[in-house]
Amino acid sequence: MKRIVWLGLALLLGCESCLKRHAVEHVEVLPYPECETPAEVLSEGVLAAGPLSREAVTEFYRVTRCGDLHTITVRQEWRLAFAEVDAVFDADWRPLRAWKRKSVPGEEDLDIRRYEFRTEQVTMTEDTPDGRAHRIIDGQRPIALVGPGRAILNAYIQSSDLDVGETTRGPVLDFRKPYEEIDEVALRRDPDHTTEELGTVHVYTVFGRESVFVDPDTGWIVGDLAGLRDAARLPGPIPTPHENEHGAPDPRGTP
């Protein structure tokens, strides 16, 4: 239903091109980036709603390195919905490929999409009730991604090496909403902040309003301004993922 509403609004404004993407019959399909050495886990954990959070969401994430490739996987869970991401980056943390699977309220089918950044144009492929669809996303090749889960922002932070007060900006793909787009987005390093659960943390802000907290010792995200916190630092047991009735994620084979 949400997809229909969004498309209807787009048509009222003119056409689908106002969404900064357009349909094509075919796109170049490249294999999933692989390496031959065992993957090294750089960071993994759980981000959960802290005492000040207004949203009951839990995020399970893992960051790995394999040769010249970095991979970030995320599973976000709400009471009645979920979102999963598998994003692959090069040695400099520039995105190569991304995959997303999420449930859509009011729809039985899952929303599954693959994004390709190694081709001349950025493409998206998705499986729909009417079959497989391909689209070109207008804009330059993104230097970073914003997607479901705060852990995805680790790549933008790792690639930037900012001091307090410094800002970097460039084309970024935001694929959280039903209609993704590439826009110029700034990442800013703000003054350090102290919280009761995390102690003193580095603060990075995207879009001028969405701030995440980074552990100064490890360099990885441990929470955000909205109240997510490293679950290991909160009282009570660390959450575990719900049973996945849709099967394990398959970023290599779907769509």
Helices and strands as residue ranges (DSSP letters): H 2-13, G 16-19, E 21-24, E 40-49, E 58-66, E 69-77, E 82-89, E 95-102, E 111-116, E 122-128, E 131-137, E 144-146, G 150-152, H 153-160, E 167-174, E 181-195, E 199-206, E 210-214, E 221-224, E 228-230, G 231-233
